Amino acid sequence: MIKTNNNITQVKKTIAEYFQRQVDVTVNLGRNKVMRFCGELSGVYPALFTVRPNDKSFLGKTSYSYAEVLCGSVKVKPAKTAE
């Protein structure tokens, strides 16, 4: 599979556009383990971004680096709105 030619600054711009919006996050944990959740992108920082999951049983936030998005182990996309 050939990946698109992106760079880290393009990934940062894309993530910054999702700030304080609902996003769907898919995390590849390795060995055929995948975690998916929906949450609010609550923080955008120079080296990482944070997502606050909507699940009430999950305490705290999760943080990911832009490099994880660039290499494909984390995927972030806007959540589908219920219309």
Residue frames as a rotation matrix with the C-alpha (Angstrom) as fourth column:
MET 1
0.583 0.813 0.000 0.00
0.813 -0.583 0.000 0.00
0.000 0.000 -1.000 0.00
ILE 2
-0.484 -0.726 0.488 1.39
0.720 -0.648 -0.249 3.39
0.496 0.231 0.837 -0.96
LYS 3
0.104 0.479 -0.872 0.76
0.871 -0.468 -0.153 6.20
-0.481 -0.743 -0.465 1.49
THR 4
0.801 0.217 0.557 0.11
0.480 -0.790 -0.383 9.77
0.357 0.574 -0.737 0.46
ASN 5
-0.247 -0.965 0.089 3.05
0.783 -0.253 -0.568 12.14
0.571 -0.071 0.818 0.60
ASN 6
0.823 0.514 0.242 2.36
0.228 -0.688 0.689 14.21
0.521 -0.512 -0.683 3.72
ASN 7
-0.399 -0.916 0.042 4.67
0.254 -0.155 -0.955 16.03
0.881 -0.371 0.295 6.04
ILE 8
-0.487 0.153 -0.860 4.42
0.870 0.180 -0.460 16.82
0.084 -0.972 -0.221 9.73
THR 9
-0.928 0.152 -0.341 3.37
-0.067 -0.967 -0.247 20.44
-0.367 -0.206 0.907 9.19
GLN 10
-0.576 0.764 -0.290 0.42
-0.483 -0.032 0.875 19.33
0.659 0.645 0.388 7.04
VAL 11
-0.264 0.446 -0.855 -0.64
0.622 0.756 0.202 16.87
0.737 -0.479 -0.477 9.77
LYS 12
-0.737 -0.062 -0.674 -0.44
0.621 -0.456 -0.637 19.65
-0.267 -0.888 0.374 12.40
LYS 13
-0.887 0.430 -0.170 -2.60
-0.462 -0.835 0.297 21.97
-0.014 0.342 0.940 10.28
THR 14
-0.372 0.770 -0.518 -5.21
-0.159 0.497 0.853 19.26
0.914 0.400 -0.063 9.74
ILE 15
-0.318 0.209 -0.925 -5.37
0.853 0.489 -0.183 18.39
0.414 -0.847 -0.334 13.45
ALA 16
-0.910 -0.069 -0.410 -5.57
0.275 -0.840 -0.469 22.09
-0.312 -0.539 0.782 14.39
GLU 17
-0.717 0.695 -0.051 -8.68
-0.462 -0.419 0.782 22.43
0.522 0.584 0.622 12.20
TYR 18
-0.054 0.701 -0.711 -10.43
0.285 0.693 0.662 19.83
0.957 -0.167 -0.237 14.40
PHE 19
-0.915 -0.396 -0.083 -9.75
0.190 -0.239 -0.952 21.74
0.357 -0.887 0.294 17.66
GLN 20
-0.775 0.619 0.128 -12.72
-0.330 -0.223 -0.917 21.59
-0.540 -0.753 0.377 20.09
ARG 21
-0.001 0.766 -0.643 -14.71
-0.975 0.142 0.170 19.45
0.221 0.628 0.747 17.67
GLN 22
0.500 0.247 0.830 -15.93
-0.474 0.880 0.024 15.87
-0.725 -0.406 0.557 17.93
VAL 23
-0.083 -0.612 -0.787 -13.55
-0.978 0.201 -0.054 13.41
0.191 0.765 -0.615 16.26
ASP 24
0.972 0.228 0.059 -13.39
-0.233 0.968 0.097 9.67
-0.035 -0.108 0.994 15.66
VAL 25
0.079 -0.993 0.090 -10.05
-0.993 -0.071 0.090 8.20
-0.083 -0.097 -0.992 16.70
THR 26
0.972 0.079 -0.220 -8.68
-0.115 0.981 -0.156 4.83
0.203 0.177 0.963 15.58
VAL 27
0.240 -0.915 0.325 -5.53
-0.956 -0.164 0.245 3.58
-0.171 -0.370 -0.913 17.30
ASN 28
0.632 -0.166 -0.757 -3.57
-0.229 0.893 -0.387 0.57
0.741 0.417 0.526 16.04
LEU 29
0.637 -0.331 0.696 -2.18
-0.741 -0.016 0.671 -1.14
-0.211 -0.944 -0.255 19.15
GLY 30
-0.420 -0.827 -0.375 -0.34
-0.894 0.448 0.013 -3.86
0.157 0.341 -0.927 17.24
ARG 31
-0.989 -0.046 0.140 -0.94
-0.066 0.987 -0.144 -7.59
-0.132 -0.151 -0.980 16.92
ASN 32
-0.605 0.791 0.090 -4.36
0.375 0.183 0.909 -7.08
0.702 0.584 -0.408 15.31
LYS 33
-0.150 0.546 -0.825 -5.60
0.944 -0.169 -0.283 -4.94
-0.294 -0.821 -0.490 18.20
VAL 34
-0.651 0.049 0.758 -7.46
0.374 -0.848 0.376 -1.78
0.661 0.528 0.533 17.26
MET 35
-0.415 0.515 -0.750 -9.12
0.771 -0.239 -0.591 0.69
-0.483 -0.823 -0.298 19.62
ARG 36
-0.561 0.332 0.758 -11.80
0.454 -0.643 0.617 3.07
0.692 0.691 0.210 18.33
PHE 37
-0.190 0.568 -0.801 -13.53
0.900 -0.225 -0.373 5.83
-0.392 -0.791 -0.469 20.22
CYS 38
0.159 0.325 0.932 -15.23
0.609 -0.776 0.167 9.19
0.777 0.541 -0.321 19.74
GLY 39
0.141 -0.144 -0.979 -14.25
0.922 -0.340 0.183 12.26
-0.360 -0.929 0.085 21.71
GLU 40
0.986 0.166 0.034 -13.48
0.169 -0.950 -0.263 15.96
-0.011 0.265 -0.964 21.70
LEU 41
0.114 -0.972 0.205 -10.09
0.804 -0.031 -0.594 17.19
0.584 0.232 0.778 20.52
SER 42
0.836 0.388 -0.387 -9.37
0.546 -0.529 0.650 19.24
0.047 -0.755 -0.654 23.63
GLY 43
0.587 -0.676 -0.446 -5.78
-0.150 -0.631 0.761 20.38
-0.796 -0.380 -0.471 23.18
VAL 44
0.841 -0.420 0.343 -3.37
0.450 0.187 -0.873 21.18
0.302 0.888 0.346 20.36
TYR 45
0.697 -0.688 -0.205 0.27
-0.125 -0.397 0.909 21.59
-0.706 -0.608 -0.362 21.38
PRO 46
0.283 -0.640 -0.714 3.56
-0.938 -0.341 -0.065 21.88
-0.202 0.688 -0.697 19.42
ALA 47
-0.713 -0.684 -0.151 4.51
-0.700 0.705 0.114 18.20
0.028 0.187 -0.982 19.87
LEU 48
-0.898 0.435 -0.068 1.19
0.439 0.897 -0.062 16.44
0.034 -0.085 -0.996 20.59
PHE 49
-0.479 0.829 0.290 -2.58
-0.623 -0.553 0.553 16.74
0.619 0.085 0.781 20.79
THR 50
-0.954 0.190 0.230 -5.08
-0.089 0.555 -0.827 15.48
-0.285 -0.810 -0.513 23.36
VAL 51
-0.438 0.867 -0.238 -8.51
-0.290 0.114 0.950 13.91
0.851 0.485 0.201 22.94
ARG 52
-0.741 0.323 0.589 -11.10
-0.596 0.089 -0.798 13.67
-0.310 -0.942 0.126 25.72
PRO 53
-0.898 0.395 -0.193 -13.21
0.211 0.772 0.599 10.51
0.385 0.498 -0.777 25.09
ASN 54
-0.308 0.888 0.343 -17.01
-0.700 -0.455 0.550 10.76
0.644 -0.071 0.762 25.37
ASP 55
0.094 0.313 -0.945 -17.18
0.280 0.903 0.327 7.48
0.956 -0.295 -0.003 27.31
LYS 56
0.566 0.227 0.793 -18.10
-0.583 -0.569 0.579 8.26
0.583 -0.790 -0.190 30.94
SER 57
0.979 -0.204 -0.005 -16.23
0.153 0.718 0.680 5.21
-0.135 -0.666 0.734 32.28
PHE 58
0.251 -0.929 0.272 -12.97
0.851 0.077 -0.520 6.48
0.462 0.362 0.810 30.76
LEU 59
0.802 -0.002 -0.597 -11.22
0.420 -0.707 0.568 8.89
-0.424 -0.707 -0.567 33.10
GLY 60
-0.029 -0.883 -0.468 -8.85
0.150 -0.467 0.872 11.52
-0.988 -0.045 0.146 31.80
LYS 61
0.667 0.117 -0.736 -7.57
-0.637 -0.425 -0.644 12.31
-0.388 0.898 -0.209 28.34
THR 62
0.534 -0.578 0.616 -5.49
0.644 0.751 0.147 10.53
-0.548 0.318 0.774 25.76
SER 63
0.490 -0.444 -0.750 -2.54
-0.525 -0.837 0.152 12.17
-0.696 0.320 -0.643 24.03
TYR 64
0.616 -0.275 0.738 -0.96
0.663 0.688 -0.296 11.37
-0.427 0.672 0.606 20.69
SER 65
-0.267 -0.762 -0.590 1.97
0.050 -0.622 0.781 12.78
-0.962 0.179 0.204 18.77
TYR 66
0.469 0.393 -0.791 1.71
-0.693 -0.391 -0.605 14.07
-0.547 0.832 0.089 15.22
ALA 67
-0.530 -0.742 -0.410 4.30
-0.847 0.442 0.295 11.48
-0.038 0.504 -0.863 14.17
GLU 68
-0.699 0.353 0.622 1.85
0.061 0.896 -0.439 8.70
-0.713 -0.269 -0.648 15.14
VAL 69
0.454 0.869 -0.195 -0.69
-0.083 -0.177 -0.981 10.20
-0.887 0.462 -0.008 12.76
LEU 70
0.233 -0.450 -0.862 1.92
-0.931 -0.360 -0.063 10.61
-0.282 0.817 -0.502 10.05
CYS 71
-0.788 -0.607 -0.108 3.04
-0.614 0.757 0.223 6.98
-0.053 0.241 -0.969 10.21
GLY 72
-0.289 0.780 -0.555 -0.55
-0.551 0.339 0.763 5.69
0.783 0.526 0.332 10.34
SER 73
-0.775 0.010 -0.632 -0.75
0.422 0.753 -0.506 4.15
0.471 -0.658 -0.587 13.81
VAL 74
-0.452 0.690 -0.565 -3.34
0.463 -0.359 -0.810 6.79
-0.762 -0.628 -0.157 14.84
LYS 75
-0.691 0.335 0.640 -6.14
0.565 -0.302 0.768 8.02
0.451 0.892 0.019 12.57
VAL 76
-0.535 0.517 -0.668 -8.22
0.379 -0.560 -0.737 11.09
-0.755 -0.647 0.104 13.40
LYS 77
-0.789 0.361 0.498 -11.23
0.408 -0.298 0.863 12.21
0.460 0.884 0.088 11.40
PRO 78
-0.733 0.570 0.370 -14.22
-0.668 -0.706 -0.237 14.45
0.126 -0.421 0.898 12.13
ALA 79
-0.780 0.519 0.351 -17.13
0.205 0.740 -0.641 12.63
-0.592 -0.428 -0.683 13.73
LYS 80
-0.716 0.631 0.299 -20.22
0.371 -0.020 0.929 12.11
0.592 0.776 -0.220 11.66
THR 81
-0.870 0.460 0.176 -22.98
-0.452 -0.604 -0.656 14.37
-0.196 -0.651 0.734 12.94
ALA 82
-0.645 0.732 0.220 -26.40
0.697 0.681 -0.223 12.89
-0.313 0.009 -0.950 13.52
GLU 83
-0.892 0.339 -0.300 -28.79
-0.414 -0.878 0.239 14.78
-0.182 0.337 0.924 11.27
